[in-house]
Amino acid sequence: MSAKSEIAPTKTIDVRGLYCPEPVFRTKIEMERLAKGEIIKVIADDPASEEDISRWVNRNGHELLSVNLISPDLEFMIKKGK
């Protein structure tokens, strides 16, 4: 994917300060509110979030468009798949 900065999320959620499993749980709730093909941006600061959210996205048929470390935060761009 070339221009990550051009991805415009439908929704942005901030889960900084929350720790496993809360970032995944909050992401799941917000994803349920989106239509197929819409994009959510998740901002997290729990180091475990990278693996936890990535695994959840793959398991649930969504598409992880990008994960960026913007120290100390992680920014996920996730496209709803179903």
Secondary structure, DSSP 8 states (H G I E B T S, - for coil): ---GGG---SEEEE-TT--TTHHHHHHHHHHHTS-TT-EEEEEE--TTHHHHHHHHHHHTT-EEEEEEEETTEEEEEEE---
